[in-house]
């Protein structure tokens, strides 16, 4: 009988120790997931910022191209009128 009680105490201690180890690793895993979630949110914010910056640059570039096309058209029209007046 005494041997059974000792065996129960040993198994109980081993199970408690194993549960403590599992709880420790679960706590570490939880904190890692929290850090990963924070990093993921930061990456999403940076991606949105970069996307917005590229869109603004693209719009500005298109505006400049449109302006230059307009100027070239005006210059071509003046050149065409000038060359047709000379003939």
SVG drawing of the C-alpha trace seen along z (x, -y; Angstrom):
<svg xmlns="http://www.w3.org/2000/svg" viewBox="-3 -83 12 85">
<polyline fill="none" stroke="black" stroke-width="0.4" points="0.0,0.0 2.8,-2.3 4.5,-1.5 1.3,-2.6 1.1,-5.9 4.8,-6.6 4.1,-5.7 1.1,-8.0 3.3,-10.9 6.0,-10.3 3.6,-10.1 1.8,-13.2 5.1,-15.1 6.2,-14.1 2.8,-15.1 2.9,-18.4 6.4,-19.0 5.4,-18.2 2.4,-20.5 4.6,-23.3 6.9,-22.9 4.0,-22.8 2.5,-26.0 5.9,-27.7 6.1,-26.9 2.5,-27.9 3.2,-31.3 6.3,-31.8 4.2,-30.8 1.5,-33.3 4.0,-36.1 5.6,-35.2 2.2,-35.4 1.5,-38.8 4.9,-40.1 4.2,-38.6 0.7,-40.3 2.3,-43.6 5.0,-43.2 2.3,-42.2 0.3,-45.3 3.5,-47.4 4.2,-45.8 0.7,-46.4 0.9,-50.1 4.3,-50.5 2.9,-48.8 -0.1,-51.1 2.2,-54.1 4.5,-53.0 1.5,-52.3 0.1,-55.8 3.5,-57.3 3.9,-55.5 0.4,-56.5 1.1,-60.2 4.3,-60.0 2.6,-58.3 -0.1,-61.0 2.5,-63.7 4.4,-62.1 1.3,-61.8 0.5,-65.4 3.9,-66.4 3.7,-64.2 0.3,-65.7 1.7,-69.2 4.7,-68.4 2.4,-66.9 0.3,-70.1 3.4,-72.2 4.7,-70.1 1.3,-70.3 1.4,-74.1 5.0,-74.3 4.1,-71.9 1.1,-74.0 3.1,-77.2 5.8,-75.5 3.3,-74.2 1.7,-77.7 5.1,-79.3 6.2,-76.8 2.9,-77.1 3.2,-80.9 6.6,-80.8 5.4,-78.8"/>
</svg>
